[in-house]
């Protein structure tokens, strides 16, 4: 994808690929990703990278991975 994810740490959202994704913490290194309140997957930070776990056809592994990388970089810097 050519556009980069836009992260808003204060509202726990990431906007990417024309959608707003809400991030809900499961732990410091694992977050559920929701679209309009519906879980679409998880991102897990391990071995220095965000690992996407797709749980819905509403999102691709590529998009979820990009969201995860942007999210973990943003919260690491906040």
Secondary structure, DSSP 8 states (H G I E B T S, - for coil): --S--EEETTTTEEEETTEEEEEEEEETTEEEEEETTEEEEEEEEETTEEEEEE-STTS-HHHHHHHHHHHHHHHHH-
